[in-house]
Amino acid sequence: MYNSETEVLFPLRFSSALADLRDEGWKSLVENVNSSQAPRAVKIGFILMMVRLNGCIGCNADSYRAMKGCTACARQTIRRFRNSEQELLNLYEQARLEAEHFLEKQENHRNIG
């Protein structure tokens, strides 16, 4: 069964549905990520964090999670995250730094070649 809300990796367009699941720090992060002014590293970092938390790599079209859709899966993942909000924000920050480093390497590679 195909669900139109299911993607291969977590789609950023569903992130606004996660804003109300934690405290103000999380809500602020989600709003920042959805801002049209947010840098690419911010958006990519959020996607990377959600892919890791949701287990998107192991998801497939026949899985229960895929049948529910990305929004429901992501909401459940964030609700069930048992560590502190600060730990969740730290995971985001780590993913954002990884995305930033990757984008810098890509830019440097383009400038050399």
C-alpha positions as CSV (number, residue, x, y, z in Angstrom):
1,M,0.0,0.0,0.0
2,Y,1.4,3.4,-0.9
3,N,1.0,6.4,1.3
4,S,1.5,9.8,-0.3
5,E,3.0,11.0,3.0
6,T,5.9,8.5,2.8
7,E,9.3,9.4,1.4
8,V,12.6,7.6,1.2
9,L,14.1,10.0,3.8
10,F,12.5,12.4,6.2
11,P,11.1,15.3,4.1
12,L,11.6,18.7,5.6
13,R,8.1,19.8,4.5
14,F,6.6,17.7,7.3
15,S,8.8,19.2,10.1
16,S,6.3,21.9,11.1
17,A,4.0,19.1,12.4
18,L,6.6,18.4,15.0
19,A,6.8,21.9,16.6
20,D,4.2,21.2,19.4
21,L,5.8,18.0,20.7
22,R,8.4,19.4,23.0
23,D,9.2,22.6,25.0
24,E,10.1,26.0,23.7
25,G,13.7,25.2,22.6
26,W,12.4,22.5,20.3
27,K,9.6,24.6,18.9
28,S,12.1,27.4,18.3
29,L,14.4,25.0,16.4
30,V,11.5,23.7,14.2
31,E,10.4,27.3,13.4
32,N,14.0,28.2,12.6
33,V,14.4,25.2,10.3
34,N,11.2,26.1,8.4
35,S,12.2,29.7,8.0
36,S,12.9,30.7,4.4
37,Q,16.1,32.5,5.7
38,A,17.5,29.3,7.3
39,P,20.9,28.3,5.8
40,R,21.2,25.0,3.9
41,A,23.3,23.4,6.8
42,V,20.5,24.1,9.2
43,K,17.9,22.4,7.0
44,I,20.2,19.5,6.1
45,G,21.2,19.1,9.7
46,F,17.6,18.8,10.8
47,I,16.9,16.2,8.1
48,L,20.0,14.2,9.0
49,M,19.0,14.2,12.7
50,M,15.4,13.1,11.9
51,V,16.7,10.3,9.5
52,R,18.8,9.0,12.3
53,L,16.2,9.2,15.0
54,N,13.4,7.8,12.8
55,G,15.5,5.0,11.3
56,C,14.5,6.1,7.8
57,I,17.4,4.0,6.3
58,G,15.7,0.8,7.5
59,C,12.2,1.8,6.4
60,N,10.6,0.3,3.3
61,A,7.3,0.6,1.5
62,D,5.9,-2.5,3.2
63,S,6.8,-1.5,6.7
64,Y,4.1,-0.4,9.2
65,R,5.9,2.9,9.6
66,A,5.8,3.6,5.9
67,M,2.1,2.8,5.8
68,K,1.5,5.3,8.5
69,G,3.5,8.0,6.7
70,C,6.5,10.1,7.6
71,T,4.6,12.7,9.7
72,A,3.0,10.1,12.0
73,C,6.4,8.2,12.3
74,A,8.3,11.4,13.1
75,R,5.7,12.6,15.6
76,Q,5.8,9.2,17.4
77,T,9.7,9.3,17.4
78,I,9.9,12.7,18.9
79,R,7.1,11.9,21.5
80,R,8.9,8.7,22.5
81,F,12.4,10.4,22.8
82,R,13.1,9.8,26.4
83,N,16.2,11.9,26.9
84,S,16.0,15.6,27.7
85,E,15.1,18.3,25.2
86,Q,18.7,19.5,25.6
87,E,20.0,16.1,24.4
88,L,17.6,16.3,21.4
89,L,19.0,19.8,20.6
90,N,22.5,18.5,21.0
91,L,21.8,15.7,18.5
92,Y,20.5,18.4,16.1
93,E,23.6,20.5,16.6
94,Q,25.9,17.6,15.9
95,A,24.1,16.8,12.7
96,R,24.1,20.5,11.7
97,L,27.9,20.6,12.2
98,E,28.3,17.5,10.1
99,A,26.2,19.0,7.3
100,E,28.2,22.3,7.5
101,H,31.5,20.4,7.3
102,F,30.2,18.4,4.3
103,L,29.0,21.5,2.5
104,E,32.3,23.2,3.1
105,K,34.2,20.3,1.7
106,Q,31.9,20.3,-1.4
107,E,32.5,24.0,-1.9
108,N,36.3,23.6,-1.5
109,H,36.3,20.7,-4.0
110,R,34.4,22.9,-6.5
111,N,36.8,25.7,-6.1
112,I,39.9,23.5,-6.7
113,G,38.5,21.8,-9.8
